[in-house]
């Protein structure tokens, strides 16, 4: 697939400052997003599209310099936003208008996603627009080519606590070894990005945010060049926070202040063997970010261990989906809607033989 064949305009039209939060979900990202969203000067940061799930389909569109292929991609990304679990309030996109706005710029699925974000940001009078699609850290180079003013908010969390949270989330694997491997991969990419572009990446620790929300939020606001407001410290009046806290068990805590005691919750819910595996894989990053180890972290990770972990995880995943269908059918149905939409798009593209 060719993404750079389309004609380029002399200058990209003005847009709010783009920010991508990185590097991995279950880092406390919703807590930060909701508080930053309370700053009207700052921010438009809707529930993310998580375009990473769309990326396996991109090559099926063929050459994006073909207007038909690119317009179809615009239509499908707009459709993905429409089936999102959490709707962007008071927003209806016209694919024709989106296509016309960006057709003369470098063509990319990322450019489509950000056009949707920019349009909403402009409607809200936002100076900064943030995408909380943390997994897009793996496409940071593509984003930097598109936007020379792109910034990154790198939210670091203790890998033991984050893996413990990931283990219970249907969006991740159900095994500490597999999730620790994912943690290391994402944080390695983010670390390299921060080293290469120190002026574009602000790294904060979630634990520091828990300890002193105001100090961390002020630091973020300074980095983005916006004013800090005291309203950002309290999301109890946030309609969005209250609403999403009822939509999924993954988000129940977002209507309340973060609980400091949960920082070490992993010590009670994870075995010492699990902790040792995580510290073996993530030890270097733990040292870098100041997380004290609890074990020697010298577990030999073998292929057979990984294969067994994948087998266990798949069995638990099937059970998790069955449990979700029984316990929270609304959450289950909304997630299935998105999965079915992506499957439908894939089947249509394969049937059309565009690749």
Rosetta silent file (secondary structure, phi, psi, omega in degrees, C-alpha in Angstrom):
SEQUENCE: XXXXXXXXXXXXXXXXXXXXXXXXXXXXXXXXXXXXXXXXXXXXXXXXXXXXXXXXXXXXXXXXXXXXXXXXXXXXXXXXXXXXXXXXXXXXXXXXXXXXXXXXXXXXXXXXXXXXXXXXXXXXXXXXXXXXXXXXXXXXXXXXXXXXXXXXXXXXXXXXXXXXXXXXXXXXXXXXXXXXXXXXXXXXXXXXXXXXXXXXXXXXXXXXXXXXXXXXXXXXXXXXXXXXXXXXXXXXXXXXXXXXXXXXXXXXXXXXXXXXXXXXXXXXXXXXXXXXXXXXXXXXXXXXXXXXXXXXXXXXXXXXXXXXXXXXXXXXXXXXXXXXXXXXXXXXXXXXXXXXXXXXXXXXXXXXXXX
SCORE:     score description
SCORE:     0.000 S_00000001
   1 L     0.000  139.155  178.774    0.000    0.000    0.000 S_00000001
   2 L  -107.254  126.718 -176.824    1.218    3.479   -0.824 S_00000001
   3 L  -110.520   -5.165 -172.633    0.366    6.229    1.624 S_00000001
   4 L  -120.039   17.455 -175.777    2.377    9.155    0.298 S_00000001
   5 L   -85.613  -15.379 -177.150    1.403    9.336   -3.373 S_00000001
   6 L   -71.597  150.551  177.279   -1.341   11.916   -3.029 S_00000001
   7 L   -62.150  148.062 -179.272   -0.573   15.564   -3.858 S_00000001
   8 L  -107.357  140.020  176.729    0.403   17.728   -0.913 S_00000001
   9 L   -76.199  155.766 -179.581   -0.973   21.147   -0.171 S_00000001
  10 L   -57.245  -34.345 -178.903    1.525   23.994    0.279 S_00000001
  11 L  -153.550  135.815  177.917    0.692   24.214    3.964 S_00000001
  12 L   -66.343  138.485 -179.193   -1.464   22.197    6.311 S_00000001
  13 L   -64.506  158.274 -178.104   -4.470   24.140    7.505 S_00000001
  14 L   -64.952  140.939  177.832   -4.421   25.353   11.085 S_00000001
  15 L  -148.105  162.861  175.459   -5.560   22.847   13.641 S_00000001
  16 L   -60.696  159.813 -179.935   -5.435   22.425   17.410 S_00000001
  17 E   -65.497  123.986 -179.999   -2.203   21.085   18.858 S_00000001
  18 E   -84.771  136.036  177.374   -2.195   17.269   18.491 S_00000001
  19 E  -132.678  134.739  173.049   -1.209   15.130   21.482 S_00000001
  20 E  -113.093  126.328  172.564   -1.026   11.356   21.690 S_00000001
  21 E   -82.796  135.954 -178.086   -1.100    9.664   25.080 S_00000001
  22 E  -135.879  167.903    3.184    1.219    6.638   25.206 S_00000001
  23 L  -115.873   -6.756 -170.782    2.235    3.802   25.648 S_00000001
  24 L  -158.173  137.683  179.768   -0.249    1.162   26.951 S_00000001
  25 L   -64.490  158.697 -175.943   -3.803    0.898   28.243 S_00000001
  26 L    74.420   32.176  178.101   -4.593    0.289   31.940 S_00000001
  27 L  -104.518    5.029 -173.526   -2.048    2.891   33.042 S_00000001
  28 L    93.094   18.829 -173.219   -4.629    5.216   34.621 S_00000001
  29 H   -65.622  -36.629  179.106   -5.156    7.015   31.332 S_00000001
  30 H   -63.451  -40.667 -179.909   -8.890    7.612   31.791 S_00000001
  31 H   -59.048  -41.488  178.838   -8.290    9.340   35.137 S_00000001
  32 H   -70.911  -45.418 -178.299   -5.889   11.746   33.457 S_00000001
  33 H   -58.573  -45.903 -177.282   -8.026   12.265   30.349 S_00000001
  34 H   -63.999  -36.444  179.670  -11.134   13.106   32.331 S_00000001
  35 H   -74.366  -39.226  176.463   -9.299   15.659   34.467 S_00000001
  36 H   -66.295  -33.995  179.106   -7.597   17.299   31.521 S_00000001
  37 L   -66.129  -17.765  179.221  -10.952   17.455   29.756 S_00000001
  38 L   -75.389   -6.237  179.294  -12.231   19.616   32.619 S_00000001
  39 L   -97.413  104.507 -176.629  -10.039   22.437   31.318 S_00000001
  40 L   -64.371  -24.438  178.220  -12.018   24.273   28.614 S_00000001
  41 L   -72.899  -27.564 -170.889   -8.877   26.088   27.489 S_00000001
  42 L   -80.431  -57.082 -127.487   -7.125   22.811   26.969 S_00000001
  43 E  -144.737  137.325  157.816   -8.779   20.180   25.585 S_00000001
  44 E  -126.410  117.984 -179.629  -10.800   18.005   23.477 S_00000001
  45 L  -141.225   84.711 -178.377  -10.075   14.375   24.325 S_00000001
  46 L   -76.759  174.496  173.567  -12.955   12.052   23.484 S_00000001
  47 L   -57.062  132.683 -171.117  -13.099    8.334   24.106 S_00000001
  48 L   -72.364  153.610  175.912  -10.395    6.941   21.788 S_00000001
  49 L   -79.424  -20.388 -175.531  -10.969    5.077   18.540 S_00000001
  50 L    49.781   61.723 -175.305   -8.063    2.688   19.261 S_00000001
  51 H   -63.045  -12.512  178.061   -7.205    2.667   15.572 S_00000001
  52 H   -55.141  -31.847 -179.892   -4.656   -0.096   16.267 S_00000001
  53 H   -72.541  -19.491  179.807   -7.529   -2.568   15.758 S_00000001
  54 L   -88.369  -21.375 -170.847   -8.099   -1.126   12.279 S_00000001
  55 H   -58.605  -36.236  177.722   -4.459   -1.284   11.197 S_00000001
  56 H   -61.705  -15.773 -178.805   -4.495   -4.915    9.918 S_00000001
  57 H   -89.950  -16.537 -168.876   -7.079   -3.775    7.345 S_00000001
  58 H   -58.243  -43.401 -176.978   -5.127   -0.828    5.944 S_00000001
  59 H   -67.060  -18.435 -179.698   -3.183   -2.730    3.311 S_00000001
  60 H   -72.136  -14.051 -179.835   -6.436   -4.165    1.939 S_00000001
  61 H   -80.652  -15.101 -179.981   -7.408   -0.722    0.590 S_00000001
  62 L    78.682 -147.330 -175.203   -4.568   -0.754   -1.923 S_00000001
  63 L   -76.666  114.472 -176.646   -3.058    2.445   -3.289 S_00000001
  64 L   -76.002   -5.447  172.299   -4.470    5.389   -1.335 S_00000001
  65 L   -72.382  -14.905  173.125   -3.622    7.804   -4.146 S_00000001
  66 L   -77.429  117.575 -177.809   -6.745    6.324   -5.759 S_00000001
  67 H   -56.136  -36.010 -179.001   -9.576    8.597   -4.617 S_00000001
  68 H   -64.896  -42.337 -179.628  -11.982    5.678   -4.511 S_00000001
  69 H   -67.124  -42.854 -177.047   -9.786    3.689   -2.145 S_00000001
  70 H   -70.209  -39.424  178.345   -9.088    6.650    0.124 S_00000001
  71 H   -63.411  -40.097  178.122  -12.712    7.746    0.236 S_00000001
  72 H   -62.234  -37.989  177.127  -13.749    4.216    1.193 S_00000001
  73 H   -64.914  -41.267  176.282  -11.230    4.308    4.014 S_00000001
  74 H   -57.816  -47.602  179.726  -12.678    7.635    5.178 S_00000001
  75 H   -57.662  -43.543 -175.690  -16.165    6.104    5.148 S_00000001
  76 H   -72.569  -34.755  176.820  -14.997    3.097    7.149 S_00000001
  77 H   -70.246  -39.844  174.562  -13.113    5.127    9.776 S_00000001
  78 H   -60.541  -39.700  176.834  -16.153    7.361   10.228 S_00000001
  79 H   -64.433  -36.972  177.653  -18.154    4.174   10.647 S_00000001
  80 H   -62.593  -40.218  176.969  -15.702    2.924   13.266 S_00000001
  81 H   -64.212  -36.170 -177.590  -16.271    6.104   15.256 S_00000001
  82 H   -68.339  -27.005 -179.806  -20.017    5.605   14.967 S_00000001
  83 L  -100.382   12.944  177.832  -19.841    2.129   16.549 S_00000001
  84 L   -62.054  147.145  179.303  -17.537    3.191   19.351 S_00000001
  85 L   -57.367  -42.251 -178.857  -18.615    2.074   22.823 S_00000001
  86 L  -113.272  114.183 -176.093  -18.623    5.659   24.038 S_00000001
  87 L   -72.994  146.087  172.289  -20.072    8.109   21.538 S_00000001
  88 L   -77.446  121.065 -171.375  -18.507   11.492   20.925 S_00000001
  89 L   -64.390  136.602  173.177  -21.263   13.850   22.095 S_00000001
  90 L    56.599   40.988 -177.774  -23.176   15.901   19.530 S_00000001
  91 L  -128.962  127.675  170.152  -21.011   14.739   16.635 S_00000001
  92 L  -135.088  120.405 -177.356  -22.061   13.482   13.196 S_00000001
  93 L   -95.278  140.959  173.017  -19.371   13.257   10.524 S_00000001
  94 L  -101.642  111.488 -178.134  -19.970   13.631    6.810 S_00000001
  95 H   -55.311  -33.438  179.322  -17.425   11.399    4.988 S_00000001
  96 H   -64.289  -44.860  179.325  -17.570   13.657    1.931 S_00000001
  97 H   -65.105  -40.178  178.631  -16.601   16.704    3.984 S_00000001
  98 H   -63.192  -46.056  179.776  -13.809   14.790    5.733 S_00000001
  99 H   -60.784  -46.740 -178.866  -12.437   13.534    2.415 S_00000001
 100 H   -62.829  -31.421 -177.679  -12.543   16.972    0.812 S_00000001
 101 H   -71.389  -26.581 -171.951  -10.737   18.491    3.802 S_00000001
 102 H  -124.823    2.983 -172.460   -7.719   16.178    3.581 S_00000001
 103 L   -63.420  -24.949 -177.955   -7.599   14.807    0.048 S_00000001
 104 L   -98.593    9.653  175.565   -4.681   17.055   -0.949 S_00000001
 105 L  -104.737  166.535  176.943   -2.559   16.206    2.081 S_00000001
 106 L   -51.996  132.470 -170.444   -0.375   13.117    2.581 S_00000001
 107 L   -93.288  131.246 -175.585   -2.786   10.215    2.713 S_00000001
 108 L  -166.201  149.024  173.975   -2.914    7.950    5.720 S_00000001
 109 H   -61.008  -32.185  179.356   -5.435    6.306    8.014 S_00000001
 110 H   -66.612  -36.013  179.732   -3.860    8.366   10.791 S_00000001
 111 H   -66.353  -34.442  177.527   -4.631   11.582    8.934 S_00000001
 112 H   -65.045  -48.656 -179.475   -8.279   10.557    8.735 S_00000001
 113 H   -57.034  -45.955 -176.814   -8.463    9.824   12.457 S_00000001
 114 H   -72.271  -25.675  174.574   -6.888   13.130   13.355 S_00000001
 115 H   -64.666  -40.143  176.672   -9.159   15.058   11.013 S_00000001
 116 H   -61.177  -44.018  179.629  -12.103   13.744   13.021 S_00000001
 117 H   -65.184  -43.140 -179.936  -10.377   14.820   16.230 S_00000001
 118 H   -62.925  -43.932 -179.452   -9.453   18.227   14.832 S_00000001
 119 H   -59.390  -43.353  179.317  -12.980   18.923   13.611 S_00000001
 120 H   -68.099  -40.557  179.070  -14.384   18.152   17.055 S_00000001
 121 H   -60.691  -42.303  178.764  -11.652   20.133   18.772 S_00000001
 122 H   -63.906  -41.358  177.871  -12.389   23.184   16.656 S_00000001
 123 H   -60.694  -33.130 -178.913  -16.112   22.877   17.452 S_00000001
 124 L   -91.001    1.485 -179.941  -15.239   22.858   21.157 S_00000001
 125 L    67.725   27.451 -176.016  -12.821   25.775   20.840 S_00000001
 126 L   -82.600  140.884  174.734   -9.950   23.585   22.055 S_00000001
 127 L   -86.617  -23.564 -178.894   -6.332   24.633   21.684 S_00000001
 128 E  -132.189  136.402  175.267   -5.143   21.077   22.227 S_00000001
 129 E  -120.055  131.647 -178.729   -6.642   17.799   21.056 S_00000001
 130 E  -121.050  135.803  172.490   -5.530   14.526   22.575 S_00000001
 131 E  -102.660  123.590 -179.364   -5.969   10.980   21.340 S_00000001
 132 L   -94.051   24.898  176.035   -5.884    8.420   24.165 S_00000001
 133 L   -80.943   75.736 -168.210   -5.260    5.561   21.744 S_00000001
 134 H   -55.747  -34.733 -177.941   -2.133    4.612   23.657 S_00000001
 135 H   -63.825  -15.704  178.178   -1.252    1.658   21.409 S_00000001
 136 H   -68.480   -1.621  172.675   -0.646    4.109   18.568 S_00000001
 137 H   -53.371  -29.693 -178.804    2.791    4.643   20.109 S_00000001
 138 H   -72.998   -7.436  177.794    3.857    2.011   17.583 S_00000001
 139 H  -119.184   23.665 -177.229    2.956    4.468   14.794 S_00000001
 140 H   -59.942  -38.841 -179.896    4.617    7.523   16.332 S_00000001
 141 H   -61.675  -39.675  178.080    6.999    7.934   13.389 S_00000001
 142 H   -64.133  -40.003 -179.262    4.059    8.107   10.981 S_00000001
 143 H   -68.078  -38.324  179.479    2.372   10.741   13.142 S_00000001
 144 H   -65.918  -30.361  176.074    5.524   12.858   13.351 S_00000001
 145 H   -70.948  -31.067 -178.948    5.699   12.869    9.554 S_00000001
 146 H   -80.403  -38.028 -172.197    2.113   14.113    9.378 S_00000001
 147 L  -132.057  114.257 -178.327    2.268   16.748   12.122 S_00000001
 148 L   -80.011    0.368  177.749    5.356   18.750   12.974 S_00000001
 149 L  -114.660   15.400 -178.830    3.691   20.005   16.164 S_00000001
 150 L   -66.597  135.752  173.850    2.789   16.571   17.591 S_00000001
 151 E  -120.213  161.639 -178.869    3.423   16.035   21.312 S_00000001
 152 E  -131.909  131.868  173.875    3.322   12.845   23.393 S_00000001
 153 E  -104.126  107.301 -174.585    2.192   12.325   26.983 S_00000001
 154 E   -95.340  105.615 -175.750    4.032    9.235   28.208 S_00000001
 155 E   -99.192  109.033 -177.323    2.170    7.821   31.223 S_00000001
 156 E   -94.827  138.848  175.165    4.326    5.322   33.107 S_00000001
 157 L  -135.652  146.749  176.282    2.901    2.877   35.639 S_00000001
 158 L   -47.966  122.444 -175.032    4.553    0.222   37.809 S_00000001
 159 H   -60.017  -30.397  179.244    4.568   -2.855   35.520 S_00000001
 160 H   -67.816  -42.648  178.557    3.395   -5.126   38.320 S_00000001
 161 H   -69.613  -40.423 -178.194    0.355   -2.956   38.994 S_00000001
 162 H   -69.446  -43.120  177.262   -0.352   -2.411   35.315 S_00000001
 163 H   -62.995  -39.093  177.621   -0.028   -6.093   34.408 S_00000001
 164 H   -59.312  -39.504  177.001   -2.261   -6.938   37.359 S_00000001
 165 H   -71.456  -41.217  179.011   -4.876   -4.604   35.896 S_00000001
 166 H   -61.171  -36.426 -177.779   -4.361   -5.918   32.365 S_00000001
 167 L   -60.193  -22.752 -177.236   -4.902   -9.484   33.548 S_00000001
 168 L  -103.888    4.335 -174.805   -8.505   -8.636   34.414 S_00000001
 169 L  -105.952  129.349 -175.861   -9.262   -6.624   31.255 S_00000001
 170 L   -67.989  -12.105  178.932  -10.928   -8.259   28.281 S_00000001
 171 L   -83.222   -9.010 -178.628   -8.908   -6.001   25.960 S_00000001
 172 L  -122.211 -173.077  175.062   -5.654   -7.720   26.988 S_00000001
 173 L   -77.979  169.941 -178.831   -4.370  -11.231   27.598 S_00000001
 174 L  -115.269   48.438 -178.641   -5.243  -13.165   30.718 S_00000001
 175 L  -156.868  135.544 -176.068   -1.738  -14.061   31.783 S_00000001
 176 H   -65.494  -36.544  179.630    1.003  -12.147   33.593 S_00000001
 177 H   -64.243  -49.030 -178.219    3.785  -13.427   31.332 S_00000001
 178 H   -64.428  -42.496 -179.472    2.044  -12.397   28.113 S_00000001
 179 H   -70.846  -31.667  175.023    0.999   -9.019   29.458 S_00000001
 180 H   -66.164  -37.834  176.868    4.469   -8.365   30.835 S_00000001
 181 H   -63.432  -42.427  177.000    5.868   -9.031   27.367 S_00000001
 182 H   -63.393  -41.625  178.874    3.380   -6.549   25.917 S_00000001
 183 H   -57.707  -49.452 -177.765    4.307   -4.040   28.632 S_00000001
 184 H   -63.294  -42.474 -179.587    8.010   -4.247   27.809 S_00000001
 185 H   -60.162  -47.375 -177.745    7.422   -3.949   24.063 S_00000001
 186 H   -68.482  -42.807 -178.296    5.283   -0.816   24.401 S_00000001
 187 H   -70.871  -28.545  175.697    7.476    0.849   27.007 S_00000001
 188 H   -65.988  -43.907  177.846   10.609    0.139   24.972 S_00000001
 189 H   -62.603  -44.287 -179.627    9.108    1.959   21.995 S_00000001
 190 H   -64.879  -38.865  179.243    8.030    4.862   24.208 S_00000001
 191 H   -63.555  -40.969  177.874   11.445    5.056   25.833 S_00000001
 192 H   -66.040  -39.192  178.530   13.178    5.291   22.466 S_00000001
 193 H   -62.653  -43.513  179.916   10.720    7.964   21.356 S_00000001
 194 H   -65.596  -36.226  179.205   11.406   10.013   24.498 S_00000001
 195 H   -70.932  -35.637 -177.505   15.152    9.681   24.008 S_00000001
 196 H   -79.646  -33.435 -177.773   14.968   10.707   20.352 S_00000001
 197 L  -129.200   65.930 -175.262   12.504   13.576   20.831 S_00000001
 198 L   -61.087  -27.089 -179.012   12.933   14.811   24.421 S_00000001
 199 L   -79.505  -12.224 -177.638   11.293   18.130   23.610 S_00000001
 200 L  -105.521  -11.064 -173.822    8.159   16.379   22.318 S_00000001
 201 E  -120.259  123.100  171.680    7.644   13.771   25.044 S_00000001
 202 E  -105.884  122.648  178.968    6.609   14.426   28.630 S_00000001
 203 E  -103.957  127.308  175.504    6.976   11.394   30.886 S_00000001
 204 E  -128.952  154.324  174.465    5.002   11.208   34.120 S_00000001
 205 E   -98.738  133.739  178.766    4.483    8.384   36.606 S_00000001
 206 H   -59.959  -35.984  179.501    0.911    7.448   37.445 S_00000001
 207 H   -63.351  -34.677  176.815    1.969    6.899   41.056 S_00000001
 208 H   -69.285  -35.615  175.646    3.167   10.509   41.244 S_00000001
 209 H   -62.938  -43.240  178.421   -0.213   11.623   39.908 S_00000001
 210 H   -60.408  -41.604 -176.199   -1.943    9.619   42.653 S_00000001
 211 H   -72.159  -37.771 -177.111    0.276   11.205   45.304 S_00000001
 212 L  -149.735   85.996 -176.190   -0.073   14.787   44.093 S_00000001
 213 H   -60.367  -42.436 -176.440   -2.621   15.339   41.343 S_00000001
 214 H   -61.867  -45.489 -177.502   -2.191   19.090   41.221 S_00000001
 215 H   -61.695  -43.445 -178.317    1.578   18.998   40.777 S_00000001
 216 H   -69.969  -42.121  179.254    1.396   16.485   37.928 S_00000001
 217 H   -64.810  -37.398  175.434   -1.493   18.233   36.185 S_00000001
 218 H   -62.801  -40.160  179.080    0.345   21.552   36.401 S_00000001
 219 H   -62.549  -42.807  178.744    3.387   19.907   34.842 S_00000001
 220 H   -64.157  -45.276 -179.790    1.278   18.566   31.986 S_00000001
 221 H   -61.656  -41.134  177.491   -0.391   21.931   31.426 S_00000001
 222 H   -60.599  -41.521 -178.900    2.986   23.677   31.324 S_00000001
 223 H   -64.404  -37.399 -179.385    4.198   21.189   28.735 S_00000001
 224 H   -85.667   -7.242  179.045    1.143   21.801   26.558 S_00000001
 225 L    74.092   36.667  179.906    1.328   25.552   27.043 S_00000001
 226 L  -127.975  168.202 -178.834   -2.070   25.931   28.681 S_00000001
 227 L   -84.780  139.189  171.843   -3.391   27.218   31.989 S_00000001
 228 L   -80.044  141.179  175.076   -4.016   24.903   34.918 S_00000001
 229 L  -127.128  146.597 -178.593   -7.453   25.225   36.531 S_00000001
 230 H   -65.548  -23.021  178.827   -8.569   23.934   39.927 S_00000001
 231 H   -61.566  -20.969 -178.559  -11.634   22.369   38.288 S_00000001
 232 H   -70.206  -15.170 -176.751   -9.308   19.718   36.899 S_00000001
 233 H   -83.983   -9.635 -174.600   -8.851   18.229   40.368 S_00000001
 234 L  -135.258  116.189  179.505  -12.455   17.122   40.748 S_00000001
 235 L  -103.986   11.448 -177.744  -14.375   15.003   38.234 S_00000001
 236 L   -62.861  -25.444  178.466  -17.382   14.445   40.489 S_00000001
 237 L   -95.536    2.551 -178.808  -19.348   16.912   38.361 S_00000001
 238 L   -76.711  117.113  178.672  -18.162   15.407   35.079 S_00000001
 239 H   -62.146  -38.599 -179.013  -21.117   13.992   33.176 S_00000001
 240 H   -66.735  -42.845 -179.910  -18.779   11.853   31.105 S_00000001
 241 H   -60.219  -43.733  179.548  -17.000   10.412   34.137 S_00000001
 242 H   -66.037  -38.319 -176.272  -20.286    9.448   35.729 S_00000001
 243 H   -69.743  -48.928 -176.108  -21.613    7.989   32.503 S_00000001
 244 H   -70.904  -22.958  179.614  -18.673    5.786   31.534 S_00000001
 245 H   -66.228  -19.059  179.580  -18.302    4.515   35.106 S_00000001
 246 L   -98.594   -4.005 -172.982  -21.634    2.724   34.613 S_00000001
 247 L   -91.013  -24.897 -177.650  -20.858    1.335   31.156 S_00000001
 248 L  -155.952  145.753  177.098  -18.150   -1.188   31.964 S_00000001
 249 H   -62.044  -24.251  179.156  -16.537   -2.809   34.985 S_00000001
 250 H   -66.790  -20.101 -172.113  -13.207   -1.622   33.564 S_00000001
 251 H  -117.117    9.764 -174.032  -14.227    2.004   34.174 S_00000001
 252 H   -57.128  -34.033 -174.221  -16.101    1.846   37.474 S_00000001
 253 H   -78.321   -7.496 -172.402  -13.426    3.761   39.388 S_00000001
 254 H   -72.674  -13.167  178.804  -13.430    6.764   37.065 S_00000001
 255 H   -86.497   -1.192 -175.788  -16.244    8.525   38.914 S_00000001
 256 L  -127.721  162.047  174.858  -14.135    8.730   42.084 S_00000001
 257 L   -63.114  145.659  177.322  -10.737   10.089   43.119 S_00000001
 258 L   -57.913  143.930 -177.795   -7.879    7.596   42.598 S_00000001
 259 L   -98.842  117.705 -175.895   -7.236    5.448   45.655 S_00000001
 260 H   -60.273  -34.175 -177.220   -3.641    5.595   46.858 S_00000001
 261 H   -64.117  -21.393 -178.469   -3.887    2.169   48.500 S_00000001
 262 H   -75.133   -9.846  179.543   -4.425    0.575   45.089 S_00000001
 263 H   -58.237  -39.756 -178.380   -0.855    1.390   44.071 S_00000001
 264 H  -105.972   19.743 -177.173    0.351   -1.775   45.821 S_00000001
 265 L   -60.055  -28.929 -178.050   -2.793   -3.822   45.284 S_00000001
 266 H   -60.413  -26.661 -177.872   -0.850   -6.248   43.116 S_00000001
 267 H   -63.667  -26.437 -178.721    0.987   -7.558   46.187 S_00000001
 268 H   -93.409  -24.409 -173.761   -2.229   -9.174   47.409 S_00000001
 269 H  -107.740   -5.026  178.665   -3.579  -10.447   44.114 S_00000001
 270 L  -118.150  146.163  176.591   -0.433  -11.723   42.366 S_00000001
 271 L   -76.571  160.265  177.663    1.799  -14.622   43.305 S_00000001
 272 H   -63.702  -31.567  177.709    5.488  -14.103   43.986 S_00000001
 273 H   -65.690  -41.349  177.553    6.233  -16.202   40.901 S_00000001
 274 H   -63.065  -44.121  179.637    4.184  -13.826   38.740 S_00000001
 275 H   -61.603  -40.012  179.740    5.945  -10.814   40.235 S_00000001
 276 H   -64.177  -38.298  177.670    9.319  -12.454   39.579 S_00000001
 277 H   -63.781  -46.265 -179.976    8.418  -12.990   35.918 S_00000001
 278 H   -61.824  -43.656 -178.436    7.384   -9.366   35.518 S_00000001
 279 H   -70.287  -26.700  174.113   10.533   -8.118   37.250 S_00000001
 280 H   -65.797  -46.149 -175.942   12.655  -10.384   35.056 S_00000001
 281 H   -78.646  -37.787 -171.906   11.203   -8.916   31.879 S_00000001
 282 H  -108.061   13.515 -174.999   10.677   -5.308   32.982 S_00000001
 283 H   -57.088  -42.179 -178.440   13.558   -4.927   35.426 S_00000001
 284 H   -62.553  -44.448  178.841   15.497   -2.389   33.374 S_00000001
 285 H   -68.464  -33.899  176.927   12.496   -0.097   33.015 S_00000001
 286 H   -61.062  -43.597  177.615   11.650   -0.529   36.698 S_00000001
 287 H   -63.719  -42.122 -177.987   15.121    0.696   37.582 S_00000001
 288 H   -61.318  -40.962 -174.738   14.836    3.559   35.103 S_00000001
 289 H   -98.530    3.603  171.863   11.527    4.807   36.521 S_00000001
 290 L    83.655   34.528  176.425   12.296    4.171   40.170 S_00000001
 291 L  -101.976  123.357 -175.753   10.219    1.110   41.036 S_00000001
 292 L   -75.795  133.620 -179.701   11.735   -1.034   43.779 S_00000001
 293 L   -79.703  152.989  177.853   11.969   -4.745   43.031 S_00000001
 294 L  -109.461  -12.417 -178.941   10.578   -7.429   45.320 S_00000001
 295 L  -132.822  176.451  176.416   12.423  -10.408   43.838 S_00000001
 296 L   -75.138  -20.868  174.852   15.769  -11.224   42.266 S_00000001
 297 L    61.905   49.920 -178.422   14.028  -11.225   38.893 S_00000001
 298 L  -129.458   44.242  178.592   16.011  -14.027   37.303 S_00000001
 299 L   -80.317  134.069  176.704   13.338  -16.302   35.901 S_00000001
 300 L   -81.866  116.301 -178.895   14.284  -18.181   32.725 S_00000001
 301 L   -92.836  116.894 -176.681   11.579  -17.444   30.165 S_00000001
 302 L  -110.368  163.502  177.032   11.250  -20.354   27.719 S_00000001
 303 H   -61.689  -37.330 -179.891    9.241  -20.910   24.554 S_00000001
 304 H   -66.175  -35.711  176.038    7.281  -23.651   26.292 S_00000001
 305 H   -62.947  -42.649 -179.015    6.328  -21.222   29.077 S_00000001
 306 H   -67.009  -42.312  178.972    5.051  -18.725   26.528 S_00000001
 307 H   -62.192  -42.284  179.154    3.109  -21.386   24.621 S_00000001
 308 H   -65.589  -37.824  179.163    1.494  -22.620   27.829 S_00000001
 309 H   -63.803  -40.440  179.577    0.648  -19.044   28.805 S_00000001
 310 H   -65.505  -38.478  178.821   -1.078  -18.469   25.476 S_00000001
 311 H   -65.462  -44.271  178.491   -3.136  -21.632   25.884 S_00000001
 312 H   -63.220  -42.353 -176.841   -4.216  -20.632   29.384 S_00000001
 313 H   -63.339  -42.462 -179.111   -4.992  -17.099   28.269 S_00000001
 314 H   -64.716  -38.376  177.631   -7.235  -18.209   25.393 S_00000001
 315 H   -64.401  -42.540  179.304   -9.226  -20.467   27.684 S_00000001
 316 H   -68.589  -32.705  179.440   -9.685  -17.627   30.158 S_00000001
 317 H   -64.760  -44.401  178.553  -10.603  -15.245   27.332 S_00000001
 318 H   -60.522  -42.252  179.366  -13.461  -17.461   26.192 S_00000001
 319 H   -66.983  -38.781 -179.648  -14.707  -17.697   29.747 S_00000001
 320 H   -62.473  -41.843  178.559  -14.369  -13.937   30.232 S_00000001
 321 H   -65.949  -39.411  178.104  -16.544  -13.225   27.181 S_00000001
 322 H   -64.540  -42.158  179.051  -19.141  -15.724   28.400 S_00000001
 323 H   -64.670  -40.225 -179.878  -19.113  -14.134   31.849 S_00000001
 324 H   -64.044  -41.418  179.160  -19.444  -10.655   30.376 S_00000001
 325 H   -61.169  -35.439 -178.374  -22.435  -11.717   28.287 S_00000001
 326 H   -80.871  -37.891 -172.530  -24.136  -13.054   31.411 S_00000001
 327 H   -91.444  -31.955 -177.435  -23.199  -10.298   33.870 S_00000001
 328 L  -146.530   81.121 -173.720  -23.262   -7.156   31.713 S_00000001
 329 H   -65.734  -28.735  178.327  -24.969   -7.720   28.403 S_00000001
 330 H   -64.944  -48.373  177.065  -24.828   -4.031   27.478 S_00000001
 331 H   -58.486  -46.890 -179.901  -21.027   -3.947   27.766 S_00000001
 332 H   -58.624  -47.633 -175.788  -20.825   -7.255   25.892 S_00000001
 333 H   -65.610  -39.965 -179.979  -23.110   -6.092   23.067 S_00000001
 334 H   -67.505  -38.998  177.257  -21.308   -2.787   22.540 S_00000001
 335 H   -68.050  -40.098  178.883  -17.923   -4.498   22.365 S_00000001
 336 H   -66.362  -33.827  177.940  -19.286   -7.132   19.994 S_00000001
 337 H   -58.722  -45.181  179.603  -20.752   -4.422   17.769 S_00000001
 338 H   -66.407  -43.396  178.294  -17.290   -2.962   17.208 S_00000001
 339 H   -60.836  -44.511 -179.789  -15.746   -6.387   16.637 S_00000001
 340 H   -66.450  -35.416  177.774  -18.467   -7.291   14.153 S_00000001
 341 H   -63.592  -46.768  179.581  -18.051   -3.976   12.329 S_00000001
 342 H   -62.708  -37.718  177.808  -14.309   -4.551   11.853 S_00000001
 343 H   -66.129  -39.887  179.113  -15.006   -8.094   10.669 S_00000001
 344 H   -63.227  -44.237  178.819  -17.586   -6.813    8.193 S_00000001
 345 H   -61.418  -44.254  179.558  -15.149   -4.250    6.782 S_00000001
 346 H   -61.065  -47.563 -179.003  -12.462   -6.902    6.408 S_00000001
 347 H   -60.994  -39.970 -179.915  -14.801   -9.348    4.672 S_00000001
 348 H   -65.804  -43.197 -179.446  -15.982   -6.646    2.267 S_00000001
 349 H   -65.766  -40.445  178.050  -12.451   -5.586    1.375 S_00000001
 350 H   -65.279  -39.723 -179.106  -11.343   -9.177    0.817 S_00000001
 351 H   -68.391  -31.707 -178.360  -14.391   -9.871   -1.335 S_00000001
 352 H   -77.047  -16.386  178.209  -13.789   -6.761   -3.453 S_00000001
 353 L    65.445   33.907 -179.003  -10.261   -7.889   -4.264 S_00000001
 354 L   -72.037  -20.786 -178.105   -8.797   -4.420   -3.830 S_00000001
 355 L   -86.402    0.000    0.000   -5.481   -5.834   -2.653 S_00000001
